[in-house]
Amino acid sequence: VEVEVRRRTEKVTHPLARTRSLHASVSQASMLAMHTRKMTYGAMILALVSSAAATPPVLLGTAGNFAILTKTGISTVPSSSITGNIGCSPIGDSGLTGFSLVADDATAGQFSRTTQVTGMAYAANFAVPTPSKLTTAISDLETAYTDAAGRTVSSGANLNVGAGSVAGETFTAGVYTWGSNVNFNSKIYINGSKSDIFIFQMSGNLIVAADAEVVLEGDGTGNGEPKNGNIVWQVAGHVEVGANAHMEGVILVKTHAAFLSGSSLNGRILAQTAATLDQATIVAPPPPANTGQSNNEFEVNKTNNNLIVGLVVGLGGGLVLLAMLAFFYYKYRLIKAAKTKAAVPVNEVVIAPAGVTVANSKRV
């Protein structure tokens, strides 16, 4: 028996020859491997795109040093309980009513204290440098409001949920928009992880009925539950939180916020007019890392954290996009090379009886 090796790309049928096409086997295996790699790469790219597209936080600047910050005053029906600083500007301490303020002599009147506030009380007519620092904080408040109001709704499903009546709704991370008032009279649920960002925009008022509640839920990923510092309510009208109702998040309100008897908030009230409390409980969240914010004192020095973080986020996003383009190009070259290799003719072994010659073959 003579063994002949023939180079070809199509299977040849011979009455005296048994052939095995290695070409077909190699091609099928190559395409299956490439299909599997494509699915894996697709999952990786989807994860990168999802990460790059995540909603960035609303930066509060030095406004984040306050549990309550307003322009025209803060009033309380005693006794309220506030964890964090309070402040008002351009109005002076006449705008802080119901607190029984005691000036802090150790700082020559830069702030005051009250038994209702675990923190300090600041007003525009206190000793320098408090007035200028309050001016900066109010400016940061306005900037944060504009930022939150300018965010683009995440998807069509997040537009005008429930026509503004959202009792019983569950909200996942993203930006939600209503061209109306928003109200709820029972529980609503905010579901996600500790790093997720939630922004609720409304052109009208936010009305929370008595005994209603915002509930934070983990999403089952093991990354904790949403942080109230990552939840922002941007309200173009006013806010009213009913008796014994409970809220979570940072309230950025264009006009005033009223917390009725026994109501509570884990978050901040940042109002462009006034805030009124009736035996309410306000607990400010810890400030985000690397922002220079502090719940314990009004920082004297402030860096332009919005600019710094914005540049970092922008640079990071650009690097992610460049990495994705490079990744696509690299995989394109690999796939093209694999297809070229798969098309190369493969040696086949044809066993024929002595004396029989197969075309296009050579003897070995």
Long-range contacts (C-beta under 8 A, 24 or more apart in sequence): 1-351, 1-352, 1-353, 1-354, 2-352, 2-353, 2-354, 2-363, 3-349, 3-351, 3-364, 4-350, 4-352, 4-357, 4-358, 4-361, 4-362, 4-363, 4-364, 5-347, 5-348, 5-349, 5-350, 5-361, 5-362, 5-364, 6-347, 6-348, 6-350, 6-358, 6-359, 6-360, 6-361, 6-362, 7-345, 7-347, 7-360, 8-345, 8-348, 8-360, 9-345, 9-346, 12-350, 12-358, 12-359, 14-350, 14-352, 14-358, 16-352, 16-353, 16-356, 17-350, 17-351, 17-352, 17-356, 17-358, 18-351, 19-348, 19-349, 19-350, 20-348, 20-349, 21-348, 22-346, 22-347, 22-348, 23-345, 23-346, 23-348, 26-342, 26-346, 27-342, 27-343, 30-338, 30-339, 30-341, 30-342, 31-342, 33-338, 34-335, 34-338, 34-339, 37-331, 37-335, 38-335, 41-327, 41-331, 45-324, 45-327, 45-328, 48-320, 48-323, 48-324, 49-324, 51-320, 52-317, 52-320, 52-321, 54-173, 54-197, 55-151, 55-154, 55-173, 55-174, 55-175, 55-196, 55-197, 55-198, 55-199, 56-197, 56-313, 57-197, 57-230, 57-288, 58-144, 58-147, 58-148, 58-151, 58-197, 58-199, 58-232, 58-250, 58-252, 59-144, 59-147, 59-291, 59-305, 59-306, 59-309, 59-310, 60-140, 60-141, 60-144, 60-250, 60-268, 60-270, 60-287, 60-291, 60-293, 61-136, 61-137, 61-139, 61-140, 61-143, 61-144, 61-291, 61-293, 61-302, 61-305, 61-306, 62-133, 62-136, 62-137, 62-140, 62-292, 62-293, 62-298, 62-299, 62-302, 63-137, 63-138, 63-140, 63-141, 63-144, 63-270, 64-140, 64-268, 64-287, 64-288, 64-291, 64-293, 65-137, 65-287, 65-293, 65-294, 65-295, 65-297, 65-298, 65-299, 66-137, 66-268, 66-270, 66-284, 67-119, 67-268, 67-269, 67-282, 67-283, 67-284, 67-295, 68-268, 68-269, 68-270, 68-271, 68-275, 68-282, 69-137, 69-138, 69-141, 69-268, 69-269, 69-270, 69-271, 70-95, 70-269, 70-270, 70-271, 70-272, 70-273, 70-274, 70-275, 71-138, 71-271, 71-272, 71-273, 71-274, 72-273, 72-274, 73-97, 73-274, 73-275, 74-99, 74-274, 74-275, 74-276, 74-277, 75-274, 75-275, 75-276, 75-277, 76-116, 76-276, 76-277, 76-278, 76-280, 77-261, 77-277, 77-278, 77-279, 78-116, 78-279, 79-115, 79-116, 79-279, 80-116, 80-277, 80-278, 80-279, 80-280, 80-281, 80-282, 81-116, 81-118, 81-280, 81-281, 81-282, 82-116, 82-117, 82-118, 82-119, 82-277, 82-281, 82-282, 83-118, 83-119, 83-282, 83-283, 83-284, 83-295, 84-117, 84-118, 84-119, 84-268, 84-282, 84-283, 84-284, 84-295, 85-117, 85-119, 85-120, 85-121, 85-122, 85-284, 85-295, 85-298, 86-117, 86-119, 86-120, 86-121, 86-122, 87-121, 87-122, 87-123, 87-134, 87-137, 87-298, 88-122, 88-123, 88-124, 88-134, 89-122, 89-123, 89-124, 89-131, 89-134, 89-135, 89-137, 89-138, 90-124, 90-135, 90-138, 91-123, 91-124, 92-123, 92-124, 92-125, 92-126, 93-121, 93-123, 93-125, 93-126, 95-123, 95-274, 96-121, 96-123, 111-298, 119-284, 119-295, 119-296, 120-297, 120-298, 122-298, 129-300, 130-298, 133-298, 133-299, 133-300, 133-302, 136-302, 140-306, 141-252, 141-270, 141-272, 142-272, 143-306, 144-252, 144-270, 145-234, 145-252, 145-254, 145-270, 145-272, 148-199, 148-201, 148-232, 148-234, 148-252, 149-201, 149-234, 149-236, 151-175, 151-199, 151-201, 153-177, 153-201, 164-202, 164-204, 167-212, 170-217, 171-198, 171-200, 172-196, 172-219, 173-197, 173-198, 173-226, 174-198, 174-199, 175-199, 175-201, 176-200, 176-201, 177-201, 177-202, 178-202, 178-203, 178-204, 179-203, 179-204, 180-204, 181-205, 181-206, 181-207, 181-237, 182-206, 182-207, 183-207, 183-208, 183-209, 184-208, 184-209, 184-212, 185-209, 185-212, 186-212, 186-213, 187-212, 187-213, 187-214, 187-215, 188-212, 188-213, 188-214, 188-215, 189-215, 189-216, 189-217, 190-214, 190-215, 190-216, 190-217, 190-226, 190-231, 190-248, 191-217, 191-218, 191-219, 191-226, 192-217, 192-218, 192-219, 192-225, 192-226, 193-218, 193-219, 193-221, 193-223, 193-224, 193-225, 193-226, 194-223, 194-224, 194-225, 194-226, 194-227, 194-230, 195-223, 195-230, 196-226, 196-230, 197-230, 197-232, 198-226, 198-230, 198-231, 198-232, 198-249, 199-232, 199-234, 200-231, 200-232, 200-233, 200-234, 200-249, 201-234, 202-233, 202-234, 202-235, 202-236, 202-237, 203-236, 203-237, 204-236, 204-237, 205-235, 205-237, 205-238, 205-239, 205-240, 206-233, 206-235, 206-237, 206-238, 206-239, 206-240, 206-251, 206-253, 207-240, 207-242, 208-239, 208-240, 208-241, 208-242, 208-245, 208-247, 208-263, 209-242, 209-245, 210-242, 210-243, 210-244, 210-245, 210-260, 211-242, 211-243, 211-244, 211-245, 212-242, 212-245, 212-246, 213-245, 213-246, 214-246, 214-247, 214-248, 214-249, 216-248, 227-285, 228-266, 228-267, 228-285, 229-267, 229-285, 229-286, 229-287, 229-288, 231-267, 239-269, 239-271, 241-265, 241-280
